[in-house]
Amino acid sequence: MIEQPQGQGQSPAVDTGLACLVMLARFHNVAASPEQLAHEFAADGRALSTPDL
């Protein structure tokens, strides 16, 4: 079994849907911040659902 160094747990989950939305927005020259969108629309720190996107 491989031990991880102290202080390193699991990395936070990436919201891939939100990341794709931000990439599309930036491609179309629309200012978008994943942190701001998650703060405004995500419930309890969870990933955005399909209808939310």
PDB file as gemmi writes it, atoms N, CA and C in Angstrom:
CRYST1    1.000    1.000    1.000  90.00  90.00  90.00 P 1                      
ATOM      1  N   MET A   1       0.845  -1.178   0.000  1.00  0.00           N  
ATOM      2  CA  MET A   1       0.000   0.000   0.000  1.00  0.00           C  
ATOM      3  C   MET A   1       0.890   1.240   0.000  1.00  0.00           C  
ATOM      4  N   ILE A   2       0.565   2.186  -0.830  1.00  0.00           N  
ATOM      5  CA  ILE A   2       1.346   3.418  -0.925  1.00  0.00           C  
ATOM      6  C   ILE A   2       0.741   4.454   0.010  1.00  0.00           C  
ATOM      7  N   GLU A   3       1.589   5.005   0.849  1.00  0.00           N  
ATOM      8  CA  GLU A   3       1.115   6.036   1.770  1.00  0.00           C  
ATOM      9  C   GLU A   3       1.303   7.406   1.155  1.00  0.00           C  
ATOM     10  N   GLN A   4       0.330   8.281   1.402  1.00  0.00           N  
ATOM     11  CA  GLN A   4       0.443   9.656   0.932  1.00  0.00           C  
ATOM     12  C   GLN A   4       1.071  10.502   2.023  1.00  0.00           C  
ATOM     13  N   PRO A   5       1.845  11.506   1.639  1.00  0.00           N  
ATOM     14  CA  PRO A   5       2.415  12.399   2.653  1.00  0.00           C  
ATOM     15  C   PRO A   5       1.320  13.081   3.450  1.00  0.00           C  
ATOM     16  N   GLN A   6       1.648  13.428   4.686  1.00  0.00           N  
ATOM     17  CA  GLN A   6       0.672  14.099   5.532  1.00  0.00           C  
ATOM     18  C   GLN A   6       0.231  15.403   4.900  1.00  0.00           C  
ATOM     19  N   GLY A   7      -1.023  15.759   5.154  1.00  0.00           N  
ATOM     20  CA  GLY A   7      -1.546  17.014   4.648  1.00  0.00           C  
ATOM     21  C   GLY A   7      -2.138  16.892   3.258  1.00  0.00           C  
ATOM     22  N   GLN A   8      -1.970  15.740   2.628  1.00  0.00           N  
ATOM     23  CA  GLN A   8      -2.544  15.560   1.304  1.00  0.00           C  
ATOM     24  C   GLN A   8      -3.633  14.513   1.385  1.00  0.00           C  
ATOM     25  N   GLY A   9      -4.855  14.958   1.233  1.00  0.00           N  
ATOM     26  CA  GLY A   9      -5.976  14.042   1.181  1.00  0.00           C  
ATOM     27  C   GLY A   9      -6.433  13.952  -0.252  1.00  0.00           C  
ATOM     28  N   GLN A  10      -7.685  13.687  -0.409  1.00  0.00           N  
ATOM     29  CA  GLN A  10      -8.230  13.657  -1.755  1.00  0.00           C  
ATOM     30  C   GLN A  10      -8.310  15.070  -2.304  1.00  0.00           C  
ATOM     31  N   SER A  11      -8.057  15.201  -3.576  1.00  0.00           N  
ATOM     32  CA  SER A  11      -8.176  16.521  -4.190  1.00  0.00           C  
ATOM     33  C   SER A  11      -9.657  16.836  -4.364  1.00  0.00           C  
ATOM     34  N   PRO A  12     -10.017  18.114  -4.334  1.00  0.00           N  
ATOM     35  CA  PRO A  12     -11.423  18.464  -4.483  1.00  0.00           C  
ATOM     36  C   PRO A  12     -11.932  18.059  -5.863  1.00  0.00           C  
ATOM     37  N   ALA A  13     -13.177  17.637  -5.909  1.00  0.00           N  
ATOM     38  CA  ALA A  13     -13.778  17.205  -7.168  1.00  0.00           C  
ATOM     39  C   ALA A  13     -13.939  18.391  -8.104  1.00  0.00           C  
ATOM     40  N   VAL A  14     -13.667  18.157  -9.367  1.00  0.00           N  
ATOM     41  CA  VAL A  14     -13.791  19.197 -10.378  1.00  0.00           C  
ATOM     42  C   VAL A  14     -15.173  19.091 -11.010  1.00  0.00           C  
ATOM     43  N   ASP A  15     -15.874  20.205 -11.101  1.00  0.00           N  
ATOM     44  CA  ASP A  15     -17.174  20.245 -11.767  1.00  0.00           C  
ATOM     45  C   ASP A  15     -16.911  20.404 -13.258  1.00  0.00           C  
ATOM     46  N   THR A  16     -16.883  19.282 -13.973  1.00  0.00           N  
ATOM     47  CA  THR A  16     -16.528  19.322 -15.386  1.00  0.00           C  
ATOM     48  C   THR A  16     -17.561  20.054 -16.226  1.00  0.00           C  
ATOM     49  N   GLY A  17     -18.824  19.975 -15.853  1.00  0.00           N  
ATOM     50  CA  GLY A  17     -19.855  20.711 -16.579  1.00  0.00           C  
ATOM     51  C   GLY A  17     -19.642  22.206 -16.474  1.00  0.00           C  
ATOM     52  N   LEU A  18     -19.324  22.672 -15.288  1.00  0.00           N  
ATOM     53  CA  LEU A  18     -19.057  24.092 -15.071  1.00  0.00           C  
ATOM     54  C   LEU A  18     -17.800  24.517 -15.825  1.00  0.00           C  
ATOM     55  N   ALA A  19     -16.785  23.673 -15.807  1.00  0.00           N  
ATOM     56  CA  ALA A  19     -15.548  23.988 -16.525  1.00  0.00           C  
ATOM     57  C   ALA A  19     -15.813  24.127 -18.023  1.00  0.00           C  
ATOM     58  N   CYS A  20     -16.625  23.242 -18.579  1.00  0.00           N  
ATOM     59  CA  CYS A  20     -16.963  23.319 -20.006  1.00  0.00           C  
ATOM     60  C   CYS A  20     -17.786  24.563 -20.308  1.00  0.00           C  
ATOM     61  N   LEU A  21     -18.721  24.895 -19.436  1.00  0.00           N  
ATOM     62  CA  LEU A  21     -19.531  26.098 -19.628  1.00  0.00           C  
ATOM     63  C   LEU A  21     -18.648  27.342 -19.655  1.00  0.00           C  
ATOM     64  N   VAL A  22     -17.700  27.415 -18.745  1.00  0.00           N  
ATOM     65  CA  VAL A  22     -16.794  28.568 -18.687  1.00  0.00           C  
ATOM     66  C   VAL A  22     -15.916  28.615 -19.934  1.00  0.00           C  
ATOM     67  N   MET A  23     -15.433  27.455 -20.394  1.00  0.00           N  
ATOM     68  CA  MET A  23     -14.622  27.444 -21.618  1.00  0.00           C  
ATOM     69  C   MET A  23     -15.420  27.935 -22.818  1.00  0.00           C  
ATOM     70  N   LEU A  24     -16.675  27.498 -22.936  1.00  0.00           N  
ATOM     71  CA  LEU A  24     -17.521  27.961 -24.040  1.00  0.00           C  
ATOM     72  C   LEU A  24     -17.791  29.454 -23.941  1.00  0.00           C  
ATOM     73  N   ALA A  25     -18.055  29.930 -22.746  1.00  0.00           N  
ATOM     74  CA  ALA A  25     -18.308  31.359 -22.561  1.00  0.00           C  
ATOM     75  C   ALA A  25     -17.078  32.167 -22.958  1.00  0.00           C  
ATOM     76  N   ARG A  26     -15.917  31.733 -22.524  1.00  0.00           N  
ATOM     77  CA  ARG A  26     -14.687  32.460 -22.856  1.00  0.00           C  
ATOM     78  C   ARG A  26     -14.379  32.395 -24.348  1.00  0.00           C  
ATOM     79  N   PHE A  27     -14.698  31.282 -24.989  1.00  0.00           N  
ATOM     80  CA  PHE A  27     -14.502  31.157 -26.436  1.00  0.00           C  
ATOM     81  C   PHE A  27     -15.323  32.207 -27.178  1.00  0.00           C  
ATOM     82  N   HIS A  28     -16.512  32.492 -26.650  1.00  0.00           N  
ATOM     83  CA  HIS A  28     -17.402  33.482 -27.261  1.00  0.00           C  
ATOM     84  C   HIS A  28     -17.202  34.875 -26.664  1.00  0.00           C  
ATOM     85  N   ASN A  29     -16.073  35.081 -26.005  1.00  0.00           N  
ATOM     86  CA  ASN A  29     -15.710  36.380 -25.415  1.00  0.00           C  
ATOM     87  C   ASN A  29     -16.725  36.886 -24.390  1.00  0.00           C  
ATOM     88  N   VAL A  30     -17.252  35.956 -23.613  1.00  0.00           N  
ATOM     89  CA  VAL A  30     -18.147  36.296 -22.511  1.00  0.00           C  
ATOM     90  C   VAL A  30     -17.366  36.070 -21.221  1.00  0.00           C  
ATOM     91  N   ALA A  31     -17.274  37.100 -20.406  1.00  0.00           N  
ATOM     92  CA  ALA A  31     -16.552  36.976 -19.141  1.00  0.00           C  
ATOM     93  C   ALA A  31     -17.282  35.985 -18.237  1.00  0.00           C  
ATOM     94  N   ALA A  32     -16.561  34.995 -17.748  1.00  0.00           N  
ATOM     95  CA  ALA A  32     -17.161  33.991 -16.872  1.00  0.00           C  
ATOM     96  C   ALA A  32     -16.120  33.515 -15.873  1.00  0.00           C  
ATOM     97  N   SER A  33     -16.523  33.431 -14.622  1.00  0.00           N  
ATOM     98  CA  SER A  33     -15.653  32.949 -13.558  1.00  0.00           C  
ATOM     99  C   SER A  33     -16.291  31.701 -12.946  1.00  0.00           C  
ATOM    100  N   PRO A  34     -15.596  30.565 -12.957  1.00  0.00           N  
ATOM    101  CA  PRO A  34     -16.188  29.362 -12.376  1.00  0.00           C  
ATOM    102  C   PRO A  34     -16.485  29.521 -10.885  1.00  0.00           C  
ATOM    103  N   GLU A  35     -15.639  30.269 -10.184  1.00  0.00           N  
ATOM    104  CA  GLU A  35     -15.867  30.477  -8.758  1.00  0.00           C  
ATOM    105  C   GLU A  35     -17.148  31.271  -8.521  1.00  0.00           C  
ATOM    106  N   GLN A  36     -17.349  32.325  -9.300  1.00  0.00           N  
ATOM    107  CA  GLN A  36     -18.539  33.157  -9.137  1.00  0.00           C  
ATOM    108  C   GLN A  36     -19.799  32.387  -9.514  1.00  0.00           C  
ATOM    109  N   LEU A  37     -19.760  31.650 -10.619  1.00  0.00           N  
ATOM    110  CA  LEU A  37     -20.926  30.875 -11.044  1.00  0.00           C  
ATOM    111  C   LEU A  37     -21.272  29.799 -10.016  1.00  0.00           C  
ATOM    112  N   ALA A  38     -20.263  29.119  -9.486  1.00  0.00           N  
ATOM    113  CA  ALA A  38     -20.513  28.094  -8.474  1.00  0.00           C  
ATOM    114  C   ALA A  38     -21.077  28.717  -7.208  1.00  0.00           C  
ATOM    115  N   HIS A  39     -20.550  29.867  -6.816  1.00  0.00           N  
ATOM    116  CA  HIS A  39     -21.038  30.553  -5.620  1.00  0.00           C  
ATOM    117  C   HIS A  39     -22.502  30.948  -5.782  1.00  0.00           C  
ATOM    118  N   GLU A  40     -22.846  31.410  -6.973  1.00  0.00           N  
ATOM    119  CA  GLU A  40     -24.192  31.918  -7.210  1.00  0.00           C  
ATOM    120  C   GLU A  40     -25.222  30.816  -7.449  1.00  0.00           C  
ATOM    121  N   PHE A  41     -24.829  29.723  -8.112  1.00  0.00           N  
ATOM    122  CA  PHE A  41     -25.819  28.744  -8.556  1.00  0.00           C  
ATOM    123  C   PHE A  41     -25.694  27.357  -7.945  1.00  0.00           C  
ATOM    124  N   ALA A  42     -24.557  26.981  -7.383  1.00  0.00           N  
ATOM    125  CA  ALA A  42     -24.389  25.633  -6.834  1.00  0.00           C  
ATOM    126  C   ALA A  42     -25.006  25.553  -5.443  1.00  0.00           C  
ATOM    127  N   ALA A  43     -25.619  24.420  -5.156  1.00  0.00           N  
ATOM    128  CA  ALA A  43     -26.246  24.205  -3.855  1.00  0.00           C  
ATOM    129  C   ALA A  43     -25.275  23.473  -2.930  1.00  0.00           C  
ATOM    130  N   ASP A  44     -24.932  24.085  -1.823  1.00  0.00           N  
ATOM    131  CA  ASP A  44     -24.102  23.467  -0.779  1.00  0.00           C  
ATOM    132  C   ASP A  44     -22.766  22.944  -1.297  1.00  0.00           C  
ATOM    133  N   GLY A  45     -22.153  23.643  -2.232  1.00  0.00           N  
ATOM    134  CA  GLY A  45     -20.844  23.259  -2.722  1.00  0.00           C  
ATOM    135  C   GLY A  45     -20.829  22.069  -3.658  1.00  0.00           C  
ATOM    136  N   ARG A  46     -22.004  21.585  -4.048  1.00  0.00           N  
ATOM    137  CA  ARG A  46     -22.064  20.453  -4.972  1.00  0.00           C  
ATOM    138  C   ARG A  46     -21.931  20.939  -6.408  1.00  0.00           C  
ATOM    139  N   ALA A  47     -21.675  20.016  -7.301  1.00  0.00           N  
ATOM    140  CA  ALA A  47     -21.571  20.347  -8.722  1.00  0.00           C  
ATOM    141  C   ALA A  47     -22.933  20.808  -9.238  1.00  0.00           C  
ATOM    142  N   LEU A  48     -22.900  21.665 -10.249  1.00  0.00           N  
ATOM    143  CA  LEU A  48     -24.142  22.126 -10.861  1.00  0.00           C  
ATOM    144  C   LEU A  48     -24.820  20.962 -11.575  1.00  0.00           C  
ATOM    145  N   SER A  49     -26.135  20.912 -11.483  1.00  0.00           N  
ATOM    146  CA  SER A  49     -26.874  19.856 -12.168  1.00  0.00           C  
ATOM    147  C   SER A  49     -27.066  20.236 -13.636  1.00  0.00           C  
ATOM    148  N   THR A  50     -27.501  19.293 -14.439  1.00  0.00           N  
ATOM    149  CA  THR A  50     -27.710  19.549 -15.867  1.00  0.00           C  
ATOM    150  C   THR A  50     -28.694  20.686 -16.103  1.00  0.00           C  
ATOM    151  N   PRO A  51     -29.846  20.728 -15.429  1.00  0.00           N  
ATOM    152  CA  PRO A  51     -30.752  21.870 -15.648  1.00  0.00           C  
ATOM    153  C   PRO A  51     -30.143  23.207 -15.208  1.00  0.00           C  
ATOM    154  N   ASP A  52     -29.303  23.193 -14.175  1.00  0.00           N  
ATOM    155  CA  ASP A  52     -28.658  24.428 -13.722  1.00  0.00           C  
ATOM    156  C   ASP A  52     -27.690  24.967 -14.768  1.00  0.00           C  
ATOM    157  N   LEU A  53     -27.020  24.051 -15.463  1.00  0.00           N  
ATOM    158  CA  LEU A  53     -26.068  24.482 -16.483  1.00  0.00           C  
ATOM    159  C   LEU A  53     -26.807  25.101 -17.639  1.00  0.00           C  
TER     160      LEU A  53                                                      
END                                                                             
